[in-house]
Amino acid sequence: MSKEAKDLEEESGDAFINQNEVGEVVEEVVDEDQPMSDDEDLDEDEFDEHGNLEIDLTNNSSTYFDQHQDSIFLISSHPTLPMVVTGGGDEMGYLWTTHSNPPRVASQLTGHTESLVAGGFTSDGKYLVTGDMNGQIRVWRSKAGGEKWEFFSSLQEVDEVVCLRIHPKQPVFAISAKDGSIWVYEMGGNKLNNIAVLNAHSEAVNDLLFAEVDNEEKMTLISASDDAGIISWNVYQSTANYHLGPAQLKGEHPWVVLCLSPSGRTFATGSQDGTMVIVKVDDGALLQKIDTGNDAEDEESRSVEAIAWADKANIVAVGNVGGQIQLWDIATWKVRNTLQIEGAITKLEFIKGTTKLVSSGYDGSLIVWDVITGNKVWQCFGHNAGVLGFAIQENGSRIISAGDEGVSLVFEVSEVD
């Protein structure tokens, strides 16, 4: 829907998606094992001794979504419905069902003018926020319990959206930009309301994290930047609770990624040079500083790209550009195990309530690991290019990928308990 905001209708209930009533049906391709794309930049290793192209047709997915015409950068799951949003380099977003074969499109998200790179749903599932590389934010609202979606509002405050983070419990989102600015908005009534504009960083803010989310009187947002600073913000007052720089963090490190601990009392931050710090949320005290890049072959390989904190084990998983996943024991702050893939890590996430870790990488891998044993529990096959992210549904029994070749695969996973 590319028009400006229409008259908004009331929600018509929280009915579960009826797959006979949702949008258009994606055309089914008979041969599910055919190659997903033609890659123009082919490696010599992809040819056999006779010069014939070798393509791995192994595919254990249950179905796929191939409406995108370019790489899929955004994937996020609805909090209660079997539905995901995907967005890509084709400037298009789609809401589609994951429990039907073939998938069914609930809505096409039009109006973006550059690659969709960020977005997600509010915790109640009533709003969806998407952001693109031109800095445009578009907000959509559900109707009929999620069977239909309508355009709600848009805004453009920055030249490019670097990070978009949605509050875990409130209809609030924050975006960050390359100039270091942070903008916080709330979906209220029939419009978007600006809560705060936060300016203290001098370079790109790469990640944002809402903390102390049960405190309704105080909204805390933590930001990590290329300028080597980490700031905890009191959003309602537009002031800093504390500002950590090279002096407090014992070195100048360009921070890339943030991850909150299961207790919510501490957070981890990783940098481009492989440094990770553990910090107290309430006062910014530095609890631990770790060099995760000792074994890296080169400086680029050291960069921390993903952090995941287990809720059923004393383990923090750290993934880097070199394809390493280090499993750190938080009792001793020593590496318990190191897992390895061939390409850079793109995302790590623990399946809630388990010791199972899901990883994706630029080598096309999507793997479920047992962090206690270090073994692979399940491996998803089917991508011929990098997996840029994934979404987890049904307590880990369903995983949906975002492929660099423009295809999403749906995997029904066993043995995750």
SETORRO-812375 format. One record per residue (C-alpha): residue number from 1; residue in one letter; chain; x, y, z. Coordinates in steps of 0.2 Angstrom, whole numbers, plus 5000, padded with zeros to 4 digits. Each point is the difference from the previous one (the first is absolute). Layout:
REM SETORRO-812375
+------+------+-------+------+------+------+
| resi | resn | chain |   xx |   yy |   zz |
+------+------+-------+------+------+------+
|  NUM |    A |     A |    X |    Y |    Z |
...
+------+------+-------+------+------+------+
//
This chain:
REM SETORRO-812375
+------+------+-------+------+------+------+
| resi | resn | chain |   xx |   yy |   zz |
+------+------+-------+------+------+------+
|    1 |    M |     A | 5000 | 5000 | 5000 |
|    2 |    S |     A | 5009 | 5016 | 4994 |
|    3 |    K |     A | 4987 | 5013 | 5005 |
|    4 |    E |     A | 5001 | 5011 | 5015 |
|    5 |    A |     A | 4991 | 4996 | 5016 |
|    6 |    K |     A | 4982 | 4995 | 4997 |
|    7 |    D |     A | 4986 | 5001 | 5013 |
|    8 |    L |     A | 5004 | 4986 | 5012 |
|    9 |    E |     A | 4988 | 4987 | 5005 |
|   10 |    E |     A | 4998 | 4991 | 5017 |
|   11 |    E |     A | 5008 | 4984 | 5003 |
|   12 |    S |     A | 4988 | 4986 | 4997 |
|   13 |    G |     A | 5006 | 4987 | 5012 |
|   14 |    D |     A | 5015 | 4989 | 5003 |
|   15 |    A |     A | 4995 | 4986 | 4989 |
|   16 |    F |     A | 5013 | 4988 | 4995 |
|   17 |    I |     A | 5005 | 5001 | 4981 |
|   18 |    N |     A | 4988 | 4990 | 4989 |
|   19 |    Q |     A | 5011 | 4995 | 4986 |
|   20 |    N |     A | 4985 | 5000 | 4988 |
|   21 |    E |     A | 4998 | 5018 | 5003 |
|   22 |    V |     A | 5017 | 5007 | 4999 |
|   23 |    G |     A | 5006 | 5010 | 4985 |
|   24 |    E |     A | 5007 | 4992 | 4984 |
|   25 |    V |     A | 5007 | 4983 | 4998 |
|   26 |    V |     A | 5018 | 4999 | 4995 |
|   27 |    E |     A | 5002 | 4990 | 4984 |
|   28 |    E |     A | 5007 | 4982 | 5004 |
|   29 |    V |     A | 5015 | 4994 | 4991 |
|   30 |    V |     A | 4999 | 4981 | 4997 |
|   31 |    D |     A | 5019 | 4997 | 5002 |
|   32 |    E |     A | 5004 | 5006 | 5017 |
|   33 |    D |     A | 5018 | 4995 | 4998 |
|   34 |    Q |     A | 5004 | 5011 | 4986 |
|   35 |    P |     A | 5014 | 5013 | 5002 |
|   36 |    M |     A | 4994 | 5016 | 5009 |
|   37 |    S |     A | 5010 | 5012 | 4989 |
|   38 |    D |     A | 5013 | 5002 | 4986 |
|   39 |    D |     A | 5016 | 5007 | 5008 |
|   40 |    E |     A | 5011 | 5010 | 4988 |
|   41 |    D |     A | 5015 | 5000 | 5011 |
|   42 |    L |     A | 5004 | 4981 | 5000 |
|   43 |    D |     A | 5015 | 4993 | 5009 |
|   44 |    E |     A | 5012 | 4988 | 4992 |
|   45 |    D |     A | 4996 | 4987 | 5014 |
|   46 |    E |     A | 4982 | 5000 | 4993 |
|   47 |    F |     A | 5005 | 4990 | 4984 |
|   48 |    D |     A | 5005 | 4982 | 4999 |
|   49 |    E |     A | 5016 | 4993 | 4991 |
|   50 |    H |     A | 4991 | 5001 | 4984 |
|   51 |    G |     A | 4995 | 5018 | 5001 |
|   52 |    N |     A | 4981 | 4996 | 5004 |
|   53 |    L |     A | 4992 | 5011 | 5013 |
|   54 |    E |     A | 4996 | 4991 | 5016 |
|   55 |    I |     A | 4985 | 5006 | 5010 |
|   56 |    D |     A | 4995 | 4992 | 5017 |
|   57 |    L |     A | 4981 | 4996 | 4998 |
|   58 |    T |     A | 4998 | 4994 | 5018 |
|   59 |    N |     A | 4985 | 5008 | 5007 |
|   60 |    N |     A | 4991 | 4995 | 5016 |
|   61 |    S |     A | 4988 | 5015 | 5001 |
|   62 |    S |     A | 4981 | 4997 | 5000 |
|   63 |    T |     A | 4995 | 5015 | 4989 |
|   64 |    Y |     A | 5008 | 5016 | 4994 |
|   65 |    F |     A | 4995 | 5018 | 4996 |
|   66 |    D |     A | 5008 | 5007 | 4984 |
|   67 |    Q |     A | 4991 | 5017 | 4996 |
|   68 |    H |     A | 5015 | 5011 | 5004 |
|   69 |    Q |     A | 5011 | 5005 | 4985 |
|   70 |    D |     A | 5015 | 5004 | 5010 |
|   71 |    S |     A | 5009 | 4995 | 5017 |
|   72 |    I |     A | 4989 | 4999 | 5015 |
|   73 |    F |     A | 5007 | 5011 | 5014 |
|   74 |    L |     A | 4986 | 5000 | 5012 |
|   75 |    I |     A | 4990 | 4986 | 5008 |
|   76 |    S |     A | 4990 | 5001 | 5016 |
|   77 |    S |     A | 4986 | 4989 | 5007 |
|   78 |    H |     A | 4983 | 5005 | 5006 |
|   79 |    P |     A | 5000 | 4997 | 5019 |
|   80 |    T |     A | 4984 | 4989 | 5000 |
|   81 |    L |     A | 4995 | 4995 | 4982 |
|   82 |    P |     A | 5009 | 4989 | 4987 |
|   83 |    M |     A | 5006 | 5015 | 4990 |
|   84 |    V |     A | 5016 | 5009 | 4996 |
|   85 |    V |     A | 5005 | 5016 | 4991 |
|   86 |    T |     A | 5014 | 5000 | 4988 |
|   87 |    G |     A | 5008 | 5015 | 4991 |
|   88 |    G |     A | 5014 | 5001 | 4988 |
|   89 |    G |     A | 5010 | 5009 | 4987 |
|   90 |    D |     A | 4985 | 5001 | 4988 |
|   91 |    E |     A | 4992 | 5013 | 5011 |
|   92 |    M |     A | 4986 | 4989 | 5004 |
|   93 |    G |     A | 4993 | 4992 | 5016 |
|   94 |    Y |     A | 4988 | 4985 | 5002 |
|   95 |    L |     A | 4990 | 4993 | 5014 |
|   96 |    W |     A | 4998 | 4982 | 4997 |
|   97 |    T |     A | 4994 | 4984 | 5009 |
|   98 |    T |     A | 5012 | 4987 | 5005 |
|   99 |    H |     A | 4988 | 4986 | 5005 |
|  100 |    S |     A | 4993 | 4997 | 4982 |
|  101 |    N |     A | 5007 | 4992 | 4985 |
|  102 |    P |     A | 5002 | 5010 | 4989 |
|  103 |    P |     A | 5001 | 5016 | 5011 |
|  104 |    R |     A | 4986 | 5013 | 4998 |
|  105 |    V |     A | 5003 | 5018 | 4999 |
|  106 |    A |     A | 4991 | 5011 | 5013 |
|  107 |    S |     A | 5006 | 5016 | 4994 |
|  108 |    Q |     A | 5013 | 5009 | 4988 |
|  109 |    L |     A | 5009 | 5014 | 5009 |
|  110 |    T |     A | 5003 | 5013 | 4986 |
|  111 |    G |     A | 5006 | 5018 | 5001 |
|  112 |    H |     A | 5018 | 4997 | 5004 |
|  113 |    T |     A | 5013 | 5008 | 4988 |
|  114 |    E |     A | 5015 | 4990 | 5006 |
|  115 |    S |     A | 5005 | 4984 | 5007 |
|  116 |    L |     A | 4990 | 4994 | 5015 |
|  117 |    V |     A | 5013 | 4997 | 5013 |
|  118 |    A |     A | 4991 | 5000 | 5017 |
|  119 |    G |     A | 4983 | 4998 | 5008 |
|  120 |    G |     A | 4989 | 4989 | 5012 |
|  121 |    F |     A | 4984 | 4999 | 5009 |
|  122 |    T |     A | 4994 | 5007 | 5016 |
|  123 |    S |     A | 4998 | 4988 | 5014 |
|  124 |    D |     A | 4981 | 5000 | 4998 |
|  125 |    G |     A | 5002 | 4996 | 4982 |
|  126 |    K |     A | 4989 | 5015 | 4995 |
|  127 |    Y |     A | 5013 | 5010 | 4992 |
|  128 |    L |     A | 5014 | 4997 | 4988 |
|  129 |    V |     A | 5015 | 5012 | 4997 |
|  130 |    T |     A | 5011 | 5000 | 4985 |
|  131 |    G |     A | 5015 | 5010 | 4995 |
|  132 |    D |     A | 5011 | 5003 | 4985 |
|  133 |    M |     A | 5017 | 5006 | 4994 |
|  134 |    N |     A | 4993 | 5017 | 4995 |
|  135 |    G |     A | 4995 | 5003 | 5018 |
|  136 |    Q |     A | 4981 | 4997 | 4997 |
|  137 |    I |     A | 4990 | 4992 | 5014 |
|  138 |    R |     A | 4983 | 4993 | 4996 |
|  139 |    V |     A | 4988 | 4993 | 5013 |
|  140 |    W |     A | 4985 | 4988 | 4997 |
|  141 |    R |     A | 4986 | 4995 | 5010 |
|  142 |    S |     A | 4991 | 4983 | 5001 |
|  143 |    K |     A | 4981 | 4997 | 4997 |
|  144 |    A |     A | 4990 | 4985 | 5002 |
|  145 |    G |     A | 5012 | 4992 | 5012 |
|  146 |    G |     A | 5014 | 5001 | 4988 |
|  147 |    E |     A | 4991 | 4994 | 4985 |
|  148 |    K |     A | 5002 | 5017 | 4992 |
|  149 |    W |     A | 5012 | 5014 | 5002 |
|  150 |    E |     A | 4999 | 5019 | 4996 |
|  151 |    F |     A | 5011 | 5014 | 4998 |
|  152 |    F |     A | 5001 | 5011 | 5016 |
|  153 |    S |     A | 5013 | 5013 | 4999 |
|  154 |    S |     A | 5017 | 5005 | 4994 |
|  155 |    L |     A | 5015 | 5011 | 5005 |
|  156 |    Q |     A | 5017 | 5005 | 4994 |
|  157 |    E |     A | 5012 | 5007 | 5012 |
|  158 |    V |     A | 5017 | 4993 | 4995 |
|  159 |    D |     A | 5009 | 4997 | 4983 |
|  160 |    E |     A | 5002 | 4981 | 5004 |
|  161 |    V |     A | 4993 | 4988 | 5013 |
|  162 |    V |     A | 5015 | 4991 | 5008 |
|  163 |    C |     A | 4990 | 4992 | 5014 |
|  164 |    L |     A | 4981 | 4998 | 5004 |
|  165 |    R |     A | 4995 | 4993 | 5017 |
|  166 |    I |     A | 4983 | 4997 | 5007 |
|  167 |    H |     A | 4996 | 5000 | 5019 |
|  168 |    P |     A | 4996 | 4983 | 5006 |
|  169 |    K |     A | 4984 | 5005 | 5009 |
|  170 |    Q |     A | 4994 | 5017 | 4994 |
|  171 |    P |     A | 4995 | 5007 | 4983 |
|  172 |    V |     A | 5016 | 5010 | 4999 |
|  173 |    F |     A | 5015 | 4999 | 4988 |
|  174 |    A |     A | 5017 | 5008 | 4998 |
|  175 |    I |     A | 5011 | 5003 | 4985 |
|  176 |    S |     A | 5018 | 5005 | 4998 |
|  177 |    A |     A | 5010 | 5008 | 4986 |
|  178 |    K |     A | 5017 | 5002 | 4993 |
|  179 |    D |     A | 5001 | 5018 | 5007 |
|  180 |    G |     A | 4998 | 4993 | 5018 |
|  181 |    S |     A | 4983 | 5006 | 5003 |
|  182 |    I |     A | 4986 | 4989 | 5008 |
|  183 |    W |     A | 4981 | 5003 | 4998 |
|  184 |    V |     A | 4987 | 4992 | 5011 |
|  185 |    Y |     A | 4982 | 4999 | 4995 |
|  186 |    E |     A | 4984 | 4993 | 5007 |
|  187 |    M |     A | 4984 | 4993 | 4990 |
|  188 |    G |     A | 4986 | 5010 | 5009 |
|  189 |    G |     A | 4982 | 5003 | 4994 |
|  190 |    N |     A | 5001 | 5003 | 4981 |
|  191 |    K |     A | 5017 | 5007 | 4999 |
|  192 |    L |     A | 5019 | 4998 | 5004 |
|  193 |    N |     A | 5005 | 5010 | 5015 |
|  194 |    N |     A | 5018 | 5005 | 5002 |
|  195 |    I |     A | 5006 | 4996 | 5018 |
|  196 |    A |     A | 5019 | 5005 | 4999 |
|  197 |    V |     A | 5014 | 5005 | 4989 |
|  198 |    L |     A | 5017 | 4995 | 5007 |
|  199 |    N |     A | 5016 | 5008 | 4995 |
|  200 |    A |     A | 5016 | 4996 | 5008 |
|  201 |    H |     A | 5009 | 4987 | 4988 |
|  202 |    S |     A | 5011 | 5007 | 4987 |
|  203 |    E |     A | 5000 | 4985 | 4988 |
|  204 |    A |     A | 4988 | 4987 | 4994 |
|  205 |    V |     A | 4990 | 4991 | 5014 |
|  206 |    N |     A | 5001 | 4982 | 4995 |
|  207 |    D |     A | 4988 | 4992 | 5013 |
|  208 |    L |     A | 4987 | 5005 | 5012 |
|  209 |    L |     A | 4993 | 4990 | 5015 |
|  210 |    F |     A | 4985 | 5004 | 5011 |
|  211 |    A |     A | 5003 | 4995 | 5019 |
|  212 |    E |     A | 4991 | 5001 | 5016 |
|  213 |    V |     A | 4984 | 4997 | 4990 |
|  214 |    D |     A | 4989 | 4996 | 5014 |
|  215 |    N |     A | 5002 | 5018 | 5007 |
|  216 |    E |     A | 4986 | 5010 | 4992 |
|  217 |    E |     A | 5005 | 5016 | 5008 |
|  218 |    K |     A | 5018 | 5000 | 4993 |
|  219 |    M |     A | 5004 | 4994 | 4982 |
|  220 |    T |     A | 5018 | 4995 | 4999 |
|  221 |    L |     A | 5009 | 4998 | 4983 |
|  222 |    I |     A | 5018 | 4995 | 4997 |
|  223 |    S |     A | 5010 | 5005 | 4985 |
|  224 |    A |     A | 5016 | 4994 | 4993 |
|  225 |    S |     A | 5010 | 5010 | 4987 |
|  226 |    D |     A | 5015 | 5000 | 4988 |
|  227 |    D |     A | 5006 | 5015 | 5011 |
|  228 |    A |     A | 5006 | 4987 | 5014 |
|  229 |    G |     A | 4986 | 5006 | 5011 |
|  230 |    I |     A | 4986 | 4991 | 5009 |
|  231 |    I |     A | 4985 | 5011 | 5007 |
|  232 |    S |     A | 4986 | 4995 | 5011 |
|  233 |    W |     A | 4986 | 5012 | 4997 |
|  234 |    N |     A | 4985 | 5006 | 5010 |
|  235 |    V |     A | 4989 | 5002 | 4985 |
|  236 |    Y |     A | 4986 | 5010 | 5008 |
|  237 |    Q |     A | 5012 | 5013 | 5007 |
|  238 |    S |     A | 5011 | 4999 | 4984 |
|  239 |    T |     A | 5015 | 4999 | 5012 |
|  240 |    A |     A | 5014 | 4987 | 5002 |
|  241 |    N |     A | 5000 | 4989 | 5015 |
|  242 |    Y |     A | 5018 | 4997 | 4997 |
|  243 |    H |     A | 5013 | 5002 | 4985 |
|  244 |    L |     A | 5014 | 4987 | 4999 |
|  245 |    G |     A | 5015 | 5004 | 4989 |
|  246 |    P |     A | 5017 | 4994 | 4998 |
|  247 |    A |     A | 5005 | 5005 | 5017 |
|  248 |    Q |     A | 4987 | 4990 | 5009 |
|  249 |    L |     A | 5001 | 4985 | 4987 |
|  250 |    K |     A | 5019 | 5000 | 5001 |
|  251 |    G |     A | 5003 | 5003 | 4981 |
|  252 |    E |     A | 4993 | 5007 | 4985 |
|  253 |    H |     A | 4988 | 4987 | 4991 |
|  254 |    P |     A | 4987 | 5003 | 4987 |
|  255 |    W |     A | 4985 | 4991 | 5007 |
|  256 |    V |     A | 4989 | 4990 | 4988 |
|  257 |    V |     A | 4988 | 4989 | 5009 |
|  258 |    L |     A | 4990 | 5000 | 5017 |
|  259 |    C |     A | 4992 | 4985 | 5009 |
|  260 |    L |     A | 4990 | 5001 | 5017 |
|  261 |    S |     A | 5002 | 4986 | 5012 |
|  262 |    P |     A | 4985 | 4989 | 5005 |
|  263 |    S |     A | 4999 | 5008 | 5017 |
|  264 |    G |     A | 5000 | 5018 | 4992 |
|  265 |    R |     A | 5013 | 5006 | 5012 |
|  266 |    T |     A | 5015 | 4999 | 4989 |
|  267 |    F |     A | 5004 | 5002 | 4981 |
|  268 |    A |     A | 5014 | 4995 | 4989 |
|  269 |    T |     A | 5007 | 5010 | 4986 |
|  270 |    G |     A | 5012 | 4995 | 4986 |
|  271 |    S |     A | 5012 | 5010 | 4989 |
|  272 |    Q |     A | 5008 | 5000 | 4983 |
|  273 |    D |     A | 5017 | 4995 | 5008 |
|  274 |    G |     A | 4993 | 4985 | 5009 |
|  275 |    T |     A | 4998 | 5008 | 5017 |
|  276 |    M |     A | 4985 | 4995 | 5011 |
|  277 |    V |     A | 4995 | 5009 | 5016 |
|  278 |    I |     A | 4987 | 4995 | 5013 |
|  279 |    V |     A | 4992 | 5015 | 5008 |
|  280 |    K |     A | 4987 | 5003 | 5014 |
|  281 |    V |     A | 4984 | 5008 | 4993 |
|  282 |    D |     A | 4996 | 5011 | 5015 |
|  283 |    D |     A | 5016 | 5009 | 5003 |
|  284 |    G |     A | 5012 | 4995 | 4985 |
|  285 |    A |     A | 5013 | 4991 | 5011 |
|  286 |    L |     A | 5012 | 4990 | 4989 |
|  287 |    L |     A | 4999 | 4982 | 5006 |
|  288 |    Q |     A | 5011 | 4992 | 4987 |
|  289 |    K |     A | 5010 | 5004 | 4985 |
|  290 |    I |     A | 5005 | 4985 | 4988 |
|  291 |    D |     A | 5010 | 4999 | 4984 |
|  292 |    T |     A | 4990 | 4988 | 4989 |
|  293 |    G |     A | 5012 | 5001 | 4985 |
|  294 |    N |     A | 5016 | 4992 | 5006 |
|  295 |    D |     A | 4998 | 4986 | 4987 |
|  296 |    A |     A | 4995 | 5011 | 4986 |
|  297 |    E |     A | 5010 | 4998 | 4984 |
|  298 |    D |     A | 4999 | 5019 | 4996 |
|  299 |    E |     A | 4993 | 5016 | 5007 |
|  300 |    E |     A | 4984 | 4999 | 4990 |
|  301 |    S |     A | 4996 | 4983 | 5006 |
|  302 |    R |     A | 5000 | 5006 | 5018 |
|  303 |    S |     A | 4984 | 5011 | 4999 |
|  304 |    V |     A | 4986 | 4994 | 5011 |
|  305 |    E |     A | 4984 | 4999 | 4989 |
|  306 |    A |     A | 4988 | 4991 | 5012 |
|  307 |    I |     A | 4998 | 4996 | 5019 |
|  308 |    A |     A | 4987 | 4989 | 5008 |
|  309 |    W |     A | 4997 | 4997 | 5018 |
|  310 |    A |     A | 4993 | 4983 | 5006 |
|  311 |    D |     A | 4986 | 5000 | 5013 |
|  312 |    K |     A | 5003 | 4981 | 5004 |
|  313 |    A |     A | 5019 | 5000 | 5001 |
|  314 |    N |     A | 5014 | 5011 | 5007 |
|  315 |    I |     A | 5005 | 5003 | 4982 |
|  316 |    V |     A | 5002 | 5015 | 4989 |
|  317 |    A |     A | 5003 | 4996 | 4981 |
|  318 |    V |     A | 5010 | 5012 | 4990 |
|  319 |    G |     A | 5001 | 4999 | 4981 |
|  320 |    N |     A | 5013 | 5009 | 4989 |
|  321 |    V |     A | 5004 | 5004 | 4982 |
|  322 |    G |     A | 5012 | 4986 | 5000 |
|  323 |    G |     A | 4986 | 4987 | 5002 |
|  324 |    Q |     A | 5004 | 4996 | 5018 |
|  325 |    I |     A | 4987 | 4998 | 5013 |
|  326 |    Q |     A | 5008 | 5000 | 5017 |
|  327 |    L |     A | 4991 | 4994 | 5015 |
|  328 |    W |     A | 5005 | 5009 | 5016 |
|  329 |    D |     A | 4997 | 4994 | 5017 |
|  330 |    I |     A | 4993 | 5015 | 5010 |
|  331 |    A |     A | 5006 | 4992 | 5017 |
|  332 |    T |     A | 5018 | 4999 | 4995 |
|  333 |    W |     A | 5001 | 5011 | 4984 |
|  334 |    K |     A | 5009 | 4987 | 4991 |
|  335 |    V |     A | 4996 | 4992 | 4983 |
|  336 |    R |     A | 4990 | 4984 | 5003 |
|  337 |    N |     A | 5000 | 4995 | 4981 |
|  338 |    T |     A | 5003 | 5008 | 4983 |
|  339 |    L |     A | 4988 | 4996 | 4985 |
|  340 |    Q |     A | 5005 | 5004 | 4982 |
|  341 |    I |     A | 4992 | 5003 | 4984 |
|  342 |    E |     A | 5008 | 5005 | 4983 |
|  343 |    G |     A | 4992 | 5017 | 4999 |
|  344 |    A |     A | 4997 | 5015 | 5011 |
|  345 |    I |     A | 4987 | 4999 | 5013 |
|  346 |    T |     A | 4984 | 5010 | 4996 |
|  347 |    K |     A | 4989 | 4996 | 5015 |
|  348 |    L |     A | 5000 | 4990 | 5016 |
|  349 |    E |     A | 4984 | 4996 | 5011 |
|  350 |    F |     A | 4996 | 4988 | 5014 |
|  351 |    I |     A | 4984 | 4990 | 4999 |
|  352 |    K |     A | 4992 | 5006 | 5016 |
|  353 |    G |     A | 5000 | 4988 | 5014 |
|  354 |    T |     A | 5013 | 4989 | 4992 |
|  355 |    T |     A | 5019 | 4998 | 4998 |
|  356 |    K |     A | 4997 | 5000 | 4981 |
|  357 |    L |     A | 5008 | 5014 | 4990 |
|  358 |    V |     A | 4996 | 5005 | 4982 |
|  359 |    S |     A | 5013 | 5007 | 4989 |
|  360 |    S |     A | 5000 | 5007 | 4982 |
|  361 |    G |     A | 5014 | 5005 | 4989 |
|  362 |    Y |     A | 5006 | 5007 | 4984 |
|  363 |    D |     A | 5005 | 4982 | 4994 |
|  364 |    G |     A | 4981 | 4996 | 4999 |
|  365 |    S |     A | 5000 | 4990 | 5016 |
|  366 |    L |     A | 4986 | 5000 | 5013 |
|  367 |    I |     A | 5004 | 4988 | 5014 |
|  368 |    V |     A | 4992 | 4996 | 5017 |
|  369 |    W |     A | 5014 | 4996 | 5013 |
|  370 |    D |     A | 5000 | 4992 | 5017 |
|  371 |    V |     A | 5011 | 5012 | 5010 |
|  372 |    I |     A | 5003 | 4987 | 5014 |
|  373 |    T |     A | 5007 | 4987 | 4988 |
|  374 |    G |     A | 5005 | 5011 | 4986 |
|  375 |    N |     A | 4992 | 4989 | 4987 |
|  376 |    K |     A | 4988 | 5004 | 4986 |
|  377 |    V |     A | 4982 | 4995 | 5004 |
|  378 |    W |     A | 4993 | 5005 | 4983 |
|  379 |    Q |     A | 5006 | 5008 | 4984 |
|  380 |    C |     A | 4989 | 5009 | 4988 |
|  381 |    F |     A | 5005 | 4997 | 4982 |
|  382 |    G |     A | 4994 | 5009 | 4984 |
|  383 |    H |     A | 5009 | 5016 | 4998 |
|  384 |    N |     A | 5013 | 5003 | 4986 |
|  385 |    A |     A | 5005 | 5017 | 5007 |
|  386 |    G |     A | 5002 | 5008 | 5017 |
|  387 |    V |     A | 4986 | 5000 | 5014 |
|  388 |    L |     A | 4998 | 5018 | 5006 |
|  389 |    G |     A | 4989 | 4996 | 5015 |
|  390 |    F |     A | 4986 | 4989 | 5006 |
|  391 |    A |     A | 4984 | 4999 | 5010 |
|  392 |    I |     A | 4995 | 4987 | 5013 |
|  393 |    Q |     A | 4982 | 4994 | 5003 |
|  394 |    E |     A | 4991 | 4986 | 5009 |
|  395 |    N |     A | 5013 | 4999 | 5014 |
|  396 |    G |     A | 5014 | 4997 | 4988 |
|  397 |    S |     A | 4991 | 4986 | 4990 |
|  398 |    R |     A | 4999 | 5012 | 4985 |
|  399 |    I |     A | 5014 | 5011 | 4993 |
|  400 |    I |     A | 4998 | 5012 | 4986 |
|  401 |    S |     A | 5015 | 5007 | 4990 |
|  402 |    A |     A | 5004 | 5016 | 4991 |
|  403 |    G |     A | 5011 | 4996 | 4985 |
|  404 |    D |     A | 5012 | 5010 | 4991 |
|  405 |    E |     A | 4993 | 4993 | 4984 |
|  406 |    G |     A | 4983 | 5007 | 5003 |
|  407 |    V |     A | 4992 | 4985 | 5007 |
|  408 |    S |     A | 4993 | 4995 | 5017 |
|  409 |    L |     A | 4999 | 4982 | 5005 |
|  410 |    V |     A | 4989 | 4993 | 5013 |
|  411 |    F |     A | 5007 | 4985 | 5011 |
|  412 |    E |     A | 4990 | 4989 | 5011 |
|  413 |    V |     A | 5014 | 4995 | 5013 |
|  414 |    S |     A | 5000 | 4985 | 5010 |
|  415 |    E |     A | 5010 | 4995 | 5016 |
|  416 |    V |     A | 5001 | 5018 | 5008 |
|  417 |    D |     A | 4993 | 4995 | 5017 |
+------+------+-------+------+------+------+
//
